[in-house]
Amino acid sequence: MHKTVEKLIHIEKLVKSKESASQKITIIAVSKTFKLDKIQPLIDYGHLHYGENKVQEALDKWTELKINKPEIKLHLVGKLQTNKVKFAVKIFDFIHSVDNKKLVKKIAEEQLKQNKKVKIFLQVNIGNETQKSGVDKNHLVDLFSYCKDLNLEVVGLMCLPPAGLDPEPFFKELYYLNKNLNLIELSMGMSSDYIKAIEHRASYLRIGSEIFGQRN
C-alpha cells in the first residue's frame, strides 16, 4: 500500500473516533504543489475530495482527470483573484476563500454564464490579522446577505487561526458565527490542529502535509 494511502487511512480512523454521531466530516487532501504521481494512489484508493491553492495549477492537473472521474470534488482553498474567477468556477466544486463583494459579484456572473453552481465558504479573518485575507467579523452578516441576494450557495464559514496561538478560541468563535447564520458546514482544521477543529464541529478538514509529507 502506498504511503499516502496509509497516512490517509490513519487520519480517517482518527477522525472517525473523534466525530460525534450528528457530525459528518469530509477530509480534503490538500494536494497543492504535488504532482499527479503522488496524488494518483489516493484517487485509486477512492478518495474524492482534493484541495488546491492556485487556479492555474488546478486546471493543469485536474481538467482531464475530472472529465474521466466526475465524482471527484475539487476545493479552492487559496486566495481567489477576480480575474481568475471564470476558470475557478469552471474547475472547482467548492471555493473556501470568498471574502468580499467584488468577488461575490464576479462569481455570481460566471455561474450564470456557465450554468454551474459552486458551493461557497465565506472566509472570516477570525484573528483580525492585517496580513491575512478574510472578511472582518463585523461585516460578515452584510457579505452573507449580499451572497444570498445574488443567489450564491453559501454552505458555511472558513478560517485560518493566527499562527502560534491556541486555535481553540478561534474555532469556537467561528462555530458560533456559523450557527448565527444558520449555516451547517465549517471549513477549519489543518494538519496541525484538525483534532481540535473536530471538537468544535468542523465538517471539512483541509489536510496536506499529514497526508503528502512536507512540501519542498
MIDRENVO-441039 format. One record per residue (C-alpha): residue number from 1; residue in three letters; y negated, z, x negated. Coordinates in pm, 1 decimal, padded with zeros to 6 digits. Example, Ala and Ser with C-alpha at 12.3 -4.5 7.8 and 13.67 -1.06 7.14 Angstrom:
BEGIN
1, ALA, 00450.0, 00780.0, -01230.0 $
2, SER, 00106.0, 00714.0, -01367.0 $
//
This chain:
BEGIN
1, MET, 00000.0, 00000.0, 00000.0 $
2, HIS, -00346.3, -00092.3, -00128.3 $
3, LYS, -00563.1, 00196.7, -00248.7 $
4, THR, -00844.7, 00123.9, 00000.4 $
5, VAL, -00596.1, 00137.4, 00289.0 $
6, GLU, -00456.4, 00468.3, 00159.6 $
7, LYS, -00809.7, 00611.2, 00144.7 $
8, LEU, -00890.9, 00489.1, 00496.1 $
9, ILE, -00570.2, 00639.2, 00638.7 $
10, HIS, -00655.8, 00972.0, 00472.6 $
11, ILE, -01004.1, 00966.1, 00632.0 $
12, GLU, -00860.1, 00863.1, 00970.5 $
13, LYS, -00625.1, 01164.9, 00966.4 $
14, LEU, -00908.2, 01396.8, 00865.2 $
15, VAL, -01135.4, 01261.1, 01140.0 $
16, LYS, -00857.1, 01293.0, 01397.8 $
17, SER, -00806.0, 01657.6, 01305.2 $
18, LYS, -01178.4, 01732.8, 01346.7 $
19, GLU, -01277.3, 01535.9, 01656.7 $
20, SER, -01282.2, 01706.6, 01994.6 $
21, ALA, -01092.2, 01579.7, 02299.5 $
22, SER, -01402.3, 01417.5, 02451.7 $
23, GLN, -01520.1, 01259.4, 02126.3 $
24, LYS, -01431.7, 00901.8, 02030.4 $
25, ILE, -01509.7, 00836.7, 01664.8 $
26, THR, -01533.4, 00495.0, 01501.1 $
27, ILE, -01517.1, 00461.5, 01123.2 $
28, ILE, -01741.6, 00187.8, 00987.1 $
29, ALA, -01611.6, 00078.6, 00646.4 $
30, VAL, -01939.0, 00004.2, 00467.3 $
31, SER, -01838.0, -00298.9, 00264.8 $
32, LYS, -02182.8, -00389.9, 00125.6 $
33, THR, -02170.4, -00535.8, -00229.5 $
34, PHE, -01788.6, -00553.5, -00221.7 $
35, LYS, -01619.8, -00891.6, -00229.3 $
36, LEU, -01363.7, -01002.6, 00026.2 $
37, ASP, -01064.9, -00940.6, -00202.4 $
38, LYS, -01148.3, -00568.2, -00181.6 $
39, ILE, -01200.5, -00580.7, 00197.7 $
40, GLN, -00903.8, -00802.2, 00291.8 $
41, PRO, -00638.9, -00524.2, 00267.6 $
42, LEU, -00830.5, -00327.3, 00534.0 $
43, ILE, -00851.2, -00636.0, 00755.5 $
44, ASP, -00475.7, -00690.0, 00711.8 $
45, TYR, -00418.5, -00322.6, 00799.1 $
46, GLY, -00604.3, -00385.1, 01126.8 $
47, HIS, -00934.9, -00208.0, 01068.7 $
48, LEU, -01206.8, -00371.3, 01280.5 $
49, HIS, -01547.0, -00214.2, 01200.1 $
50, TYR, -01741.9, -00305.8, 00884.8 $
51, GLY, -02095.7, -00232.3, 00768.5 $
52, GLU, -02330.9, -00449.6, 00565.4 $
53, ASN, -02680.8, -00382.0, 00431.6 $
54, LYS, -02809.9, -00735.1, 00392.6 $
55, VAL, -02810.6, -01019.8, 00642.0 $
56, GLN, -02751.9, -01298.5, 00389.1 $
57, GLU, -02458.3, -01118.5, 00227.8 $
58, ALA, -02304.5, -01067.9, 00572.4 $
59, LEU, -02343.2, -01437.0, 00659.8 $
60, ASP, -02181.4, -01543.3, 00331.9 $
61, LYS, -01889.7, -01302.2, 00361.5 $
62, TRP, -01814.8, -01280.6, 00731.1 $
63, THR, -01908.6, -01604.9, 00910.7 $
64, GLU, -01571.3, -01775.2, 00865.8 $
65, LEU, -01374.1, -01452.5, 00896.3 $
66, LYS, -01533.4, -01367.5, 01230.9 $
67, ILE, -01451.2, -01712.9, 01367.9 $
68, ASN, -01084.8, -01655.3, 01277.5 $
69, LYS, -01087.5, -01287.7, 01382.1 $
70, PRO, -01343.1, -01246.8, 01662.3 $
71, GLU, -01222.0, -00891.2, 01725.4 $
72, ILE, -01391.5, -00777.9, 01401.0 $
73, LYS, -01715.7, -00589.3, 01468.2 $
74, LEU, -01995.0, -00610.4, 01214.6 $
75, HIS, -02264.7, -00343.3, 01179.6 $
76, LEU, -02602.1, -00389.4, 01010.5 $
77, VAL, -02668.2, -00051.5, 00851.6 $
78, GLY, -02957.3, -00156.4, 00625.5 $
79, LYS, -03321.6, -00232.6, 00696.9 $
80, LEU, -03387.3, -00547.7, 00900.9 $
81, GLN, -03689.3, -00769.5, 00832.4 $
82, THR, -03827.8, -00960.4, 01132.1 $
83, ASN, -03781.7, -01294.4, 00951.4 $
84, LYS, -03404.8, -01227.5, 00933.4 $
85, VAL, -03357.4, -01131.3, 01299.1 $
86, LYS, -03235.3, -01476.8, 01405.7 $
87, PHE, -02948.5, -01459.1, 01156.2 $
88, ALA, -02880.1, -01091.0, 01221.6 $
89, VAL, -02833.1, -01147.9, 01595.5 $
90, LYS, -02600.6, -01436.5, 01513.8 $
91, ILE, -02361.2, -01246.1, 01284.3 $
92, PHE, -02386.8, -00875.7, 01378.9 $
93, ASP, -02245.1, -00691.8, 01680.5 $
94, PHE, -02438.9, -00368.6, 01611.8 $
95, ILE, -02778.0, -00308.1, 01449.1 $
96, HIS, -02828.2, 00052.5, 01335.4 $
97, SER, -03180.1, 00027.1, 01190.9 $
98, VAL, -03420.6, -00062.7, 01473.1 $
99, ASP, -03738.3, 00141.6, 01430.0 $
100, ASN, -04046.8, -00048.1, 01553.0 $
101, LYS, -04175.4, -00255.0, 01846.9 $
102, LYS, -04227.9, -00573.5, 01646.9 $
103, LEU, -03858.8, -00573.2, 01554.8 $
104, VAL, -03756.5, -00490.0, 01913.1 $
105, LYS, -03958.3, -00783.2, 02049.3 $
106, LYS, -03806.9, -01023.8, 01795.9 $
107, ILE, -03450.2, -00909.1, 01871.3 $
108, ALA, -03512.4, -00946.7, 02245.9 $
109, GLU, -03641.6, -01302.6, 02194.5 $
110, GLU, -03345.7, -01401.0, 01977.2 $
111, GLN, -03092.6, -01252.3, 02218.4 $
112, LEU, -03233.1, -01473.4, 02492.7 $
113, LYS, -03228.7, -01782.3, 02269.2 $
114, GLN, -02873.3, -01721.3, 02151.3 $
115, ASN, -02745.2, -01580.5, 02481.6 $
116, LYS, -02592.4, -01288.1, 02295.0 $
117, LYS, -02631.3, -00911.1, 02336.2 $
118, VAL, -02623.3, -00684.0, 02032.0 $
119, LYS, -02569.9, -00308.8, 02056.0 $
120, ILE, -02869.4, -00123.2, 01916.1 $
121, PHE, -02917.2, 00212.0, 01744.3 $
122, LEU, -03272.5, 00339.7, 01701.6 $
123, GLN, -03318.4, 00477.6, 01350.9 $
124, VAL, -03508.8, 00806.9, 01353.1 $
125, ASN, -03694.5, 00934.6, 01047.2 $
126, ILE, -03535.7, 01272.1, 01104.1 $
127, GLY, -03678.5, 01436.2, 00789.0 $
128, ASN, -04031.5, 01291.5, 00824.4 $
129, GLU, -03995.4, 01128.3, 00481.6 $
130, THR, -04273.4, 00884.5, 00393.2 $
131, GLN, -04045.0, 00668.2, 00177.0 $
132, LYS, -03780.6, 00625.1, 00448.8 $
133, SER, -03754.2, 00385.2, 00740.7 $
134, GLY, -03716.2, 00514.6, 01093.5 $
135, VAL, -03929.8, 00582.0, 01396.2 $
136, ASP, -04132.7, 00903.0, 01399.7 $
137, LYS, -03972.8, 01157.9, 01634.7 $
138, ASN, -04296.5, 01176.2, 01833.6 $
139, HIS, -04285.1, 00801.6, 01902.2 $
140, LEU, -03913.6, 00782.1, 01983.3 $
141, VAL, -03941.1, 00803.1, 02362.8 $
142, ASP, -04208.7, 00531.5, 02363.3 $
143, LEU, -03993.5, 00299.2, 02149.0 $
144, PHE, -03687.7, 00365.8, 02365.1 $
145, SER, -03884.2, 00279.9, 02682.3 $
146, TYR, -04006.0, -00041.8, 02520.2 $
147, CYS, -03645.0, -00136.4, 02437.7 $
148, LYS, -03543.6, -00079.4, 02799.9 $
149, ASP, -03838.5, -00288.8, 02922.1 $
150, LEU, -03713.0, -00576.9, 02705.4 $
151, ASN, -03352.0, -00528.6, 02817.5 $
152, LEU, -03214.2, -00422.4, 02479.7 $
153, GLU, -02881.7, -00239.1, 02489.1 $
154, VAL, -02966.3, 00085.2, 02308.1 $
155, VAL, -02643.1, 00280.0, 02269.4 $
156, GLY, -02766.5, 00569.5, 02055.7 $
157, LEU, -02967.9, 00704.3, 01764.4 $
158, MET, -02911.4, 00682.2, 01388.8 $
159, CYS, -03040.6, 00891.3, 01098.6 $
160, LEU, -03024.8, 00939.6, 00723.0 $
161, PRO, -03089.6, 01309.0, 00645.5 $
162, PRO, -03301.1, 01390.6, 00338.0 $
163, ALA, -03101.1, 01376.9, 00014.5 $
164, GLY, -03025.4, 01709.5, -00147.8 $
165, LEU, -03069.7, 01916.9, 00168.2 $
166, ASP, -02810.3, 02056.0, 00407.6 $
167, PRO, -02768.9, 01773.8, 00663.5 $
168, GLU, -02659.3, 02004.5, 00947.6 $
169, PRO, -03003.7, 02091.6, 01093.2 $
170, PHE, -03090.9, 01720.1, 01094.7 $
171, PHE, -02763.1, 01621.5, 01262.7 $
172, LYS, -02816.5, 01895.0, 01519.9 $
173, GLU, -03169.4, 01774.6, 01593.4 $
174, LEU, -03057.2, 01412.4, 01628.6 $
175, TYR, -02784.8, 01520.2, 01871.1 $
176, TYR, -03045.9, 01683.8, 02097.7 $
177, LEU, -03285.0, 01389.2, 02071.2 $
178, ASN, -02994.2, 01163.2, 02170.9 $
179, LYS, -02898.5, 01389.3, 02460.4 $
180, ASN, -03257.4, 01396.7, 02589.6 $
181, LEU, -03247.5, 01016.5, 02617.5 $
182, ASN, -02906.8, 01028.2, 02792.5 $
183, LEU, -02753.0, 00824.0, 02513.0 $
184, ILE, -02387.2, 00854.6, 02425.0 $
185, GLU, -02333.5, 00718.3, 02072.1 $
186, LEU, -02455.3, 00879.5, 01749.7 $
187, SER, -02458.3, 00696.3, 01415.9 $
188, MET, -02463.6, 00965.6, 01150.0 $
189, GLY, -02249.1, 01082.0, 00863.5 $
190, MET, -02163.1, 00904.2, 00540.6 $
191, SER, -01912.1, 00961.6, 00260.9 $
192, SER, -02070.6, 01290.2, 00150.3 $
193, ASP, -02134.5, 01452.4, 00488.1 $
194, TYR, -01923.9, 01292.5, 00761.0 $
195, ILE, -01726.0, 01609.8, 00836.3 $
196, LYS, -02048.8, 01794.2, 00923.4 $
197, ALA, -02162.6, 01492.0, 01126.3 $
198, ILE, -01842.5, 01507.3, 01333.7 $
199, GLU, -01914.5, 01872.1, 01412.3 $
200, HIS, -02246.1, 01759.5, 01563.2 $
201, ARG, -02088.1, 01493.0, 01785.0 $
202, ALA, -02123.2, 01184.0, 01564.7 $
203, SER, -01938.7, 00886.8, 01710.4 $
204, TYR, -01998.1, 00624.8, 01439.1 $
205, LEU, -01943.0, 00725.6, 01075.4 $
206, ARG, -02079.1, 00495.0, 00802.7 $
207, ILE, -01833.7, 00545.4, 00514.3 $
208, GLY, -01846.8, 00333.9, 00198.7 $
209, SER, -01761.9, 00492.8, -00136.9 $
210, GLU, -01488.7, 00720.0, 00004.9 $
211, ILE, -01302.4, 00404.2, 00106.1 $
212, PHE, -01400.8, 00142.0, -00150.9 $
213, GLY, -01488.2, 00361.2, -00450.5 $
214, GLN, -01819.0, 00369.8, -00635.2 $
215, ARG, -02035.0, 00058.3, -00642.5 $
216, ASN, -02121.1, -00093.8, -00980.7 $
//
